[in-house]
Amino acid sequence: MSLPDYITEEILDDPTKREFRDFSLSRLLATVFEPTDGCRICILTDFDDPATMMKDHAYLKAEGFPVQKNAYHHFYQNLKNGVMEELGMHGGEMYAYYCTNGSNLDMKDPCWDVEGTELSLDRDIYPHYDIILCITDWSATAPLTEKCKQFGFRGATLHGVNDIILSSGLAVNYDEVSDDAECIRLALTNADEIEIDFALEDGRVLTAWLGLGGQDAQKSHGLCKGKTPDVANLPAGEVYFVPEDARGQFPMKYEDGTLGVLEVVDRNIISSTLIEGNQATVDDHNQRLKDDPMTGTLGELGFGTQVLPVSGSDIQDEKILGTCHLATGRDDHLGGDIVPGMFKKHENSTHDDILFAPHKTPNFNISQVRMKRGDQEELVIEDFRPSAYVLQSMMQ
């Protein structure tokens, strides 16, 4: 019995030393969506001004738009230049819709094709494609998961795709990713509770407790095989739970670098207290929690299951083995009970991940993550490294 050959002490210390295959769209689609023969496929992307930017691919001549340009060069062109024919697929069109400007917010219905024609996602896109690739700035996993059940398509969300993701997180064998995620899922499933200790630079240790009620762990493993409507989030490689309860404290690093301590009661973040940085940032968060308390409800606890290099985009970085993340807001796409209608404002009904990883949160350490399952107690993570228990679960 041994670990997968890409998991060594050297690679765990420095995932950039892992060897990856070259990115192949045909291999990715064939693995993720088997079968593909006869399927009609399209690409969705997002702009603040989709009518202007999508017409004749105007964004290709504009400054910025790196994700949309990756969608064009690595997906749209490859589909047209042989991948569809190789896989027995049809279509290959590309459409643009309005940026939601929030993670997992519902999308507006209008969209535009390359000729500049205004169309409807519900009328013209979802019912007429079997596979939809959503390559965007803002994650659309939650709304597309709802739409796929309504219209019967399969899909993948690939927000924030950059060169590192293309050469690593999308260049892996997703059958292997699924197998590894399943091993860790079985090691954690039916946990009653998880405790996370955060060691701060000032010597304090904060502890967050999450009650899971013995629920089945779920996995984001990247496969949408068969014909069942489903949406994969790529790169994949994650085991996750929907917390039933939570309490305690955990640190938060805001976008401007401000550090705060979040107080959790009954699964809800009720307040933030400044550690260092901008007091106004903490005040703004506290006001948001007061105005719309659902924005502080914890909707997810996730653990990465892949050995990948840091990409600078959370969509990949939260999948790295030894990291974990919490998320606030809607969790209906994960089987949870928090839906957009529960928020006071539509723009608040996001699903926002809070990633704890050495590159993301160097100001504090996850000193331990502990699982309890009945009488069994196991160490899951220590100092941002997977425990012996987790690694042993992956032995094949």
C-alpha atoms as one frame of an Amber mdcrd trajectory, in Angstrom:
protein
   0.000   0.000   0.000   1.433   3.368  -0.974   0.358   6.942  -1.638  -0.324
   8.131  -5.172   3.057   8.684  -6.815   2.622  12.450  -7.015   2.404  12.762
  -3.216   5.857  12.868  -1.664   7.285  14.889   1.226   9.205  17.008  -1.282
   6.094  17.745  -3.353   3.970  18.430  -0.270   6.596  21.000   0.755   6.708
  22.475  -2.755   3.809  21.493  -5.069   5.468  23.312  -7.986   7.804  20.300
  -8.200   4.908  18.057  -9.199   5.001  17.135 -12.884   1.841  17.800 -14.886
   0.811  16.839 -18.371   0.205  19.550 -20.958  -3.325  20.954 -20.931  -5.571
  19.067 -23.352  -9.151  20.251 -23.804 -10.163  17.027 -25.556  -8.810  14.907
 -22.698 -10.465  17.139 -20.091 -13.874  17.060 -21.767 -13.696  13.337 -22.563
 -12.878  12.535 -18.927 -15.269  14.946 -17.226 -18.277  14.505 -19.519 -18.094
  10.938 -20.820 -19.982  10.294 -23.046 -19.578  13.309 -25.331 -20.665  11.808
 -28.654 -23.674  13.650 -30.063 -23.560  16.357 -27.377 -24.064  20.010 -28.256
 -21.647  22.277 -26.377 -21.270  26.031 -25.814 -19.251  28.514 -23.765 -20.606
  31.275 -21.532 -18.569  34.222 -20.312 -19.318  37.513 -18.525 -18.785  41.240
 -19.098 -20.136  44.448 -17.582 -21.102  45.375 -21.160 -21.690  42.016 -22.856
 -23.411  43.418 -25.955 -20.379  45.531 -26.883 -17.607  43.193 -25.748 -19.013
  40.014 -27.272 -19.733  41.420 -30.742 -16.965  40.192 -33.055 -14.978  39.222
 -29.929 -14.167  42.894 -29.290 -12.603  42.031 -25.910  -9.658  40.427 -27.728
  -8.503  43.904 -28.791  -9.232  45.548 -25.436  -7.046  45.893 -22.365  -7.681
  43.333 -19.648 -10.197  40.475 -19.755  -7.618  37.689 -19.154 -10.236  35.067
 -18.240 -12.361  35.797 -21.290  -9.285  35.686 -23.528  -8.353  32.310 -22.048
 -11.892  31.151 -22.783 -11.417  32.172 -26.407  -7.884  30.873 -27.012  -7.909
  27.639 -25.000 -11.552  26.587 -25.236 -13.466  28.277 -28.079 -10.680  27.968
 -30.658  -9.802  24.408 -29.643 -13.435  23.347 -29.911 -13.620  24.793 -33.425
 -10.200  23.445 -34.455 -10.737  19.738 -34.013 -11.822  18.968 -30.452 -15.540
  18.841 -31.269 -14.938  16.607 -34.257 -12.650  14.330 -32.230 -15.243  13.914
 -29.475 -18.311  13.728 -31.733 -19.701  17.021 -30.452 -21.572  19.856 -32.129
 -22.077  23.577 -31.574 -19.105  25.349 -30.019 -20.775  28.767 -29.870 -19.751
  31.392 -27.338 -22.149  33.762 -25.553 -21.772  36.536 -22.995 -24.039  37.673
 -20.160 -23.878  40.459 -17.593 -21.303  40.164 -14.791 -23.047  39.393 -11.520
 -20.301  41.156  -9.531 -20.806  38.660  -6.733 -19.865  35.047  -6.128 -22.701
  32.697  -7.112 -25.315  35.388  -7.545 -28.163  34.539  -9.900 -27.469  35.672
 -13.464 -29.589  38.077 -15.492 -31.314  36.351 -18.408 -30.144  38.428 -21.426
 -27.054  37.258 -23.296 -25.382  38.071 -26.625 -23.728  36.078 -29.377 -20.698
  37.059 -31.463 -22.929  38.725 -34.082 -24.300  41.052 -31.410 -27.744  39.446
 -31.288 -29.515  39.621 -27.939 -30.718  36.229 -26.738 -32.182  34.673 -23.593
 -30.323  32.184 -21.416 -33.562  30.452 -20.433 -35.069  30.426 -23.926 -32.118
  30.171 -26.306 -29.210  28.586 -24.415 -30.099  26.235 -21.569 -32.712  24.157
 -23.462 -30.544  23.740 -26.568 -27.179  22.570 -25.215 -26.122  19.336 -23.553
 -22.860  20.685 -22.112 -22.228  24.287 -21.019 -18.800  25.608 -20.026 -19.040
  28.776 -17.928 -15.644  30.528 -18.048 -16.095  33.781 -16.187 -14.764  36.304
 -13.694 -17.509  35.504 -11.173 -18.474  32.011 -10.054 -21.827  30.794 -11.394
 -21.845  27.334  -9.798 -24.928  27.908  -7.650 -27.225  29.405 -10.321 -26.089
  26.937 -13.013 -26.651  24.014 -10.653 -30.251  25.169 -10.271 -30.658  25.720
 -14.023 -29.214  22.329 -14.994 -31.895  20.586 -12.946 -34.559  22.670 -14.671
 -33.277  22.268 -18.240 -31.368  18.969 -18.105 -27.870  19.977 -19.245 -24.457
  19.122 -17.814 -21.814  21.759 -17.293 -18.669  23.064 -15.654 -17.864  26.399
 -14.031 -14.273  27.571 -14.472 -14.195  31.096 -13.098 -10.844  32.824 -12.765
  -8.981  30.521 -15.164  -5.352  31.609 -15.526  -2.149  30.140 -16.953  -1.213
  28.297 -13.739  -4.645  26.666 -13.556  -4.452  25.644 -17.209  -1.051  24.026
 -16.682  -1.867  22.299 -13.390  -5.430  22.092 -12.031  -6.921  21.467 -15.482
  -4.060  19.245 -16.660  -4.649  16.411 -14.177  -6.449  13.095 -14.605  -9.924
  13.704 -13.181 -10.591  10.012 -12.701  -7.662  10.064 -10.274  -8.868  13.304
  -8.679 -12.243  11.660  -8.086 -10.647   8.558  -6.568  -8.496  10.612  -4.182
 -11.430  12.801  -3.150 -13.486   9.692  -2.455 -10.749   8.283  -0.203 -10.721
  11.449   1.900 -14.511  11.685   1.809 -14.758   8.221   3.349 -12.207   9.214
   6.000 -14.341  12.195   7.062 -17.918  11.205   6.276 -20.474  11.043   9.086
 -18.333  13.251  11.299 -20.250  14.605  14.270 -18.091  17.669  14.695 -14.955
  19.448  13.518 -12.788  21.775  15.591 -10.306  24.176  14.001  -7.548  25.890
  16.005  -6.092  29.107  14.567  -2.772  30.288  16.043  -2.334  34.061  15.740
   0.949  35.956  15.669   0.191  37.513  19.072   0.089  34.066  20.711  -3.665
  33.694  20.898  -5.359  30.508  19.715  -8.897  30.856  18.369 -11.130  27.799
  18.072 -14.089  27.346  15.776 -16.440  24.399  16.407 -18.724  23.123  13.670
 -21.528  20.667  14.316 -22.104  18.333  11.364 -24.649  15.938  12.859 -23.129
  12.802  11.355 -24.042  13.873   7.803 -22.578  12.245   4.713 -19.569  14.164
   3.449 -19.858  15.352  -0.151 -17.145  15.744  -2.754 -16.380  18.115  -5.605
 -14.507  15.714  -7.850 -14.908  17.137 -11.332 -16.812  14.328 -13.036 -20.186
  14.709 -14.780 -20.279  11.337 -16.503 -23.480   9.838 -17.852 -26.536  11.876
 -18.722 -27.622  13.070 -15.266 -27.876  16.889 -15.086 -24.994  18.187 -13.009
 -22.423  20.990 -12.866 -18.769  20.454 -11.961 -16.630  23.177 -10.430 -13.191
  23.039 -12.090 -10.500  22.726 -10.912 -12.059  20.182  -8.560 -10.763  18.237
  -5.582 -12.618  18.960  -2.373 -14.581  17.270   0.409 -17.224  19.419   2.044
 -20.018  19.590   4.596 -22.978  21.896   5.190 -22.677  22.857   8.890 -25.741
  22.347  11.045 -24.327  24.445  13.863 -21.221  26.477  14.639 -19.749  28.531
  17.415 -16.469  30.060  18.545 -14.063  32.361  16.766 -11.966  32.413  13.651
  -9.734  35.022  12.013 -10.588  36.839   8.806  -8.241  38.499   6.350 -10.170
  41.086   4.348  -9.393  42.046   0.765  -7.494  45.164   1.847  -5.289  43.122
   4.218  -7.159  44.083   7.387  -7.278  41.291   9.982 -10.267  40.690  12.216
 -11.630  38.118  14.648 -15.100  36.856  13.777 -17.442  35.771  16.580 -19.768
  32.885  15.707 -22.951  31.968  17.594 -25.602  29.481  16.417 -23.925  29.094
  12.999 -23.937  32.854  12.420 -21.113  35.362  12.400 -22.432  38.068  14.686
 -19.494  40.487  14.834 -15.946  41.266  13.753 -13.226  42.781  15.958 -10.110
  44.438  14.573  -6.715  42.770  14.993  -4.795  45.117  12.724  -5.435  47.245
   9.674  -8.389  49.428   8.801 -11.095  49.828  11.441 -13.491  51.094   8.756
 -13.265  47.733   6.977 -14.367  45.939  10.141 -17.068  48.537  10.752 -18.433
  48.022   7.238 -18.595  44.259   7.819 -20.366  44.702  11.128 -22.900  47.019
   9.509 -23.549  44.452   6.768 -24.083  41.745   9.392 -26.529  44.023  11.202
 -28.412  45.027   8.049 -28.684  41.492   6.616 -27.747  38.809   9.185 -27.983
  35.987   6.610 -24.732  37.256   5.092 -22.962  35.861   8.156 -24.505  32.387
   8.148 -21.953  29.621   7.641 -22.989  27.473   4.687 -19.945  25.304   4.016
 -16.870  23.677   5.513 -14.471  22.370   2.871 -11.132  20.534   2.701  -8.803
  20.431  -0.303  -7.806  17.012  -1.656  -5.266  17.777  -4.428  -1.564  18.578
  -4.468  -1.456  21.691  -6.652   0.646  24.850  -6.922  -0.792  28.121  -5.675
  -2.538  29.851  -8.583  -3.618  33.095  -6.945  -7.235  32.158  -7.671  -9.267
  30.604  -4.867 -11.061  28.282  -7.283  -7.836  26.246  -7.425  -6.177  27.221
  -4.172  -9.047  25.984  -1.990  -8.546  22.521  -3.544  -4.981  22.200  -2.204
  -4.420  19.359   0.270  -3.746  20.729   3.760  -6.005  23.763   3.363  -9.568
  24.248   4.498 -12.196  26.890   3.962 -15.448  28.149   5.376 -18.117  29.868
   3.310 -20.906  32.245   4.175 -24.205  32.767   2.411 -26.285  30.634   0.064
 -25.626  26.911   0.099 -28.622  25.506  -1.783 -26.295  24.246  -4.535 -24.546
  22.149  -1.858 -27.754  20.640  -0.559 -28.123  23.241   2.181 -31.087  25.301
   3.329 -29.871  28.854   2.633 -31.568  30.153  -0.520 -31.412  33.597  -2.198
 -34.903  34.558  -1.050 -33.757  34.553   2.586 -31.566  37.633   2.088 -32.887
  41.173   2.390 -31.131  42.228  -0.814 -30.475  40.168  -3.951 -26.868  41.397
  -4.125 -26.235  39.905  -0.676 -27.237  36.355  -1.666 -23.688  35.321  -2.516
 -21.701  32.231  -1.542 -18.336  33.572  -0.351 -15.426  31.289   0.477 -12.991
  32.182   3.254  -9.798  30.274   2.479  -7.218  29.399   5.105  -3.896  28.652
   3.418  -0.250  29.690   4.013  -0.110  31.984   0.967  -3.527  33.484   1.681
  -3.371  33.934   5.444   0.333  34.109   6.437  -0.594  36.050   9.578  -2.059
  32.969  11.254  -1.640  29.224  11.198  -4.112  26.377  11.288  -2.377  24.614
  14.145  -4.906  21.747  14.181  -8.132  20.504  12.644  -9.741  17.705  14.639
 -12.636  15.418  13.738 -14.940  13.551  16.112 -17.102  10.704  14.843 -18.766
   8.802  17.639 -15.935   7.621  19.907 -13.356   8.152  17.152 -11.167  11.248
  17.287  -8.741  12.015  14.463  -6.313  14.765  13.573  -7.086  15.998  10.022
  -4.692  18.929   9.478  -1.725  20.176  11.478   0.234  23.306  10.530  -1.347
  23.337   7.060  -0.229  19.768   6.409  -2.498  16.746   5.953  -2.349  14.404
   8.930  -1.068  10.832   8.852  -4.711   9.730   9.120  -5.637  11.619   5.936
  -2.567  10.447   4.028  -3.177   6.856   5.102  -6.723   7.106   3.755  -5.263
   7.874   0.320  -3.016   4.807   0.191  -3.808   2.604  -2.795
